[in-house]
Amino acid sequence: MRVVIDTNIFVSSFFGGNPLRIIDLWRKEKITLCLSKDILDEYVEVLQGIGLQGEAEIEELLCLFAKGFNILFTTKTPTIRAVKSDPDDDKFIECALTLKAEVIITGDRAIAGIGEYMGIKIFTPQQFLKNYKII
C-alpha cells in the first residue's frame, strides 16, 4: 500500500505510540512511503532542527531515505490548493496524487480536516491503524 506520511508523524515516532507503529510498518515493508523532494527536505530539516542529528534513529532514517528503502519518489508534482489554512501542506496531497498513494497519514488538523481528496483518504495514525489491518 502506498502512503504519504506527514512530517509530524516522523517526529512523533521518536516518542512511541501509533506514529512509531506507522514508521515500523514502513520499515517492515508493509507500506510503501511516497516522497517528493519538498517532503524529504522538510523531514530532514525538521528532524535535525529538533536536535536529533547524530542520534542513531535519525541516522537510520537518513540512511533508509538515501538508499530509497521501500520508497517511491517523485520530483514533479501538480500544483493544487487543498489546504486553505496552510498551503505549505499541499505538498503532501500533491505527492499522493502524483504517486497514486491510497492514504495520507497525518497529525495535522488542517490536512486531516479534509478527510479525503480525489479518492485519497486522509487519516490520523489511529484511524489508519484501525481501518487498515496490516500484518
QUIZI-V561869 format. One record per backbone hydrogen bond with DSSP energy under -1.0 kcal/mol. NH is the residue of the N-H (numbers start at 0). CO is the residue of the C=O. If there is no record, write none. Layout:
nh/co
NH/CO
NH/CO
This chain:
nh/co
2/31
3/102
5/104
8/5
9/5
10/6
11/7
12/8
13/10
14/11
15/12
20/16
21/17
22/18
23/19
24/20
25/21
26/22
27/23
28/25
29/24
30/24
31/0
32/69
33/2
34/71
39/35
40/36
41/37
42/38
43/39
44/40
45/41
46/42
47/43
48/44
49/45
50/47
51/46
54/51
58/54
59/55
60/56
61/57
62/58
63/59
64/60
65/61
66/62
68/63
70/67
71/32
73/34
83/81
88/85
89/86
91/88
93/89
94/90
95/91
96/92
97/93
98/94
100/95
101/1
102/1
103/120
104/3
105/122
111/107
112/108
113/110
115/113
116/119
119/116
120/101
121/114
122/103
127/123
128/124
129/125
130/126
131/127
133/131
